[in-house]
Amino acid sequence: MEYFGYIAAFLTTASFLPQAIKTIKTKDTESISLLMYSMFVLGVVLWLVYGIVIKDIPIIIANIFTFSLSGTILVVKIINK
């Protein structure tokens, strides 16, 4: 069953890669909601803390990468504001 966790973690994390690449290349964040991304990044940080507390490797790995990608998008959004 742990494989499901790894697969889910990979898919949900990888889904941010195209948006992060596009945002970095174009610097276009006009259609991205600052509130939504702020809430999402905070949620990811909380999932990461939760994963660390319960020592769940798929949750930890997924949220480290998701935080990196979504955090990058959020930073570009804030810089563009």
PAFI-892894 format. One record per residue (C-alpha): residue number from 1; x negated, y, z. Coordinates in Angstrom, 3 decimals, always signed. Each point is the difference from the previous one (the first is absolute). Layout:
// PAFI-892894
+------+----------+----------+----------+
! resi !        X !        Y !        Z !
+------+----------+----------+----------+
!  NUM !        X !        Y !        Z !
...
+------+----------+----------+----------+
***
This chain:
// PAFI-892894
+------+----------+----------+----------+
! resi !        X !        Y !        Z !
+------+----------+----------+----------+
!    1 !   +0.000 !   +0.000 !   +0.000 !
!    2 !   -2.917 !   +2.357 !   +0.532 !
!    3 !   -0.480 !   +0.043 !   -3.777 !
!    4 !   +3.317 !   +1.837 !   -0.322 !
!    5 !   -1.406 !   +2.721 !   +2.237 !
!    6 !   -3.107 !   +0.342 !   -2.139 !
!    7 !   +2.009 !   +0.056 !   -3.234 !
!    8 !   +2.471 !   +2.554 !   +1.387 !
!    9 !   -2.868 !   +2.112 !   +1.327 !
!   10 !   -1.777 !   -0.066 !   -3.361 !
!   11 !   +3.090 !   +0.892 !   -2.025 !
!   12 !   +1.227 !   +2.838 !   +2.190 !
!   13 !   -3.485 !   +1.448 !   +0.319 !
!   14 !   -0.865 !   -0.355 !   -3.682 !
!   15 !   +3.231 !   +1.777 !   -0.939 !
!   16 !   -1.555 !   +3.282 !   +1.207 !
!   17 !   -3.061 !   -0.334 !   -2.215 !
!   18 !   +1.579 !   +1.302 !   -3.257 !
!   19 !   +1.485 !   +3.033 !   +1.807 !
!   20 !   -3.270 !   +0.742 !   +1.793 !
!   21 !   -1.979 !   -0.209 !   -3.254 !
!   22 !   +2.504 !   +2.213 !   -1.826 !
!   23 !   +0.059 !   +2.538 !   +2.841 !
!   24 !   -3.788 !   +0.172 !   +0.198 !
!   25 !   -0.353 !   +0.368 !   -3.789 !
!   26 !   +2.771 !   +2.526 !   -0.614 !
!   27 !   +0.191 !   +1.720 !   +3.423 !
!   28 !   +3.753 !   +0.179 !   -0.721 !
!   29 !   +1.962 !   -0.451 !   +3.221 !
!   30 !   +2.956 !   +2.264 !   -0.708 !
!   31 !   +2.521 !   -2.845 !   -0.129 !
!   32 !   -1.372 !   -1.665 !   +3.141 !
!   33 !   +1.828 !   +0.733 !   +3.251 !
!   34 !   -2.328 !   +1.320 !   +2.695 !
!   35 !   +2.398 !   -1.080 !   +2.750 !
!   36 !   +0.378 !   -3.519 !   -1.403 !
!   37 !   -3.749 !   -0.540 !   -0.390 !
!   38 !   -0.707 !   +1.464 !   +3.444 !
!   39 !   +2.519 !   -2.358 !   +1.569 !
!   40 !   -1.284 !   -2.931 !   -2.040 !
!   41 !   -3.648 !   +0.576 !   +0.929 !
!   42 !   +0.941 !   +0.285 !   +3.676 !
!   43 !   +1.961 !   -3.252 !   -0.307 !
!   44 !   -2.991 !   -1.706 !   -1.606 !
!   45 !   -2.244 !   +1.158 !   +2.845 !
!   46 !   +2.478 !   -1.418 !   +2.509 !
!   47 !   +0.131 !   -3.317 !   -1.904 !
!   48 !   -3.795 !   -0.069 !   +0.051 !
!   49 !   -0.058 !   +0.553 !   +3.778 !
!   50 !   +2.658 !   -2.701 !   +0.400 !
!   51 !   -2.024 !   -2.416 !   -2.128 !
!   52 !   -3.090 !   +0.669 !   +2.093 !
!   53 !   +1.914 !   -0.510 !   +3.261 !
!   54 !   +1.439 !   -3.349 !   -1.116 !
!   55 !   -3.198 !   -0.938 !   -1.869 !
!   56 !   +1.777 !   -0.671 !   -3.306 !
!   57 !   -2.586 !   +0.126 !   -2.779 !
!   58 !   +2.427 !   +0.385 !   -2.971 !
!   59 !   +1.695 !   +2.975 !   +1.692 !
!   60 !   -3.345 !   +1.571 !   +0.880 !
!   61 !   -1.545 !   -0.409 !   -3.454 !
!   62 !   +3.116 !   +1.123 !   -1.872 !
!   63 !   +0.425 !   +3.100 !   +2.099 !
!   64 !   -3.643 !   +1.025 !   -0.178 !
!   65 !   +0.228 !   +0.026 !   -3.789 !
!   66 !   +3.513 !   +1.443 !   -0.103 !
!   67 !   -1.088 !   +2.800 !   +2.332 !
!   68 !   -2.995 !   +0.740 !   -2.242 !
!   69 !   +2.127 !   +0.216 !   -3.148 !
!   70 !   +3.056 !   +1.759 !   +1.402 !
!   71 !   -2.195 !   +2.243 !   +2.152 !
!   72 !   -1.874 !   +1.088 !   -3.110 !
!   73 !   +3.267 !   +0.889 !   -1.720 !
!   74 !   +1.133 !   +1.923 !   +3.087 !
!   75 !   -3.263 !   +1.959 !   +0.194 !
!   76 !   +0.238 !   +0.988 !   -3.673 !
!   77 !   +3.634 !   +1.018 !   +0.574 !
!   78 !   -0.994 !   +2.175 !   +2.985 !
!   79 !   -2.902 !   +1.573 !   -1.913 !
!   80 !   +2.346 !   +0.808 !   -2.913 !
!   81 !   +2.578 !   +1.593 !   +2.300 !
+------+----------+----------+----------+
***
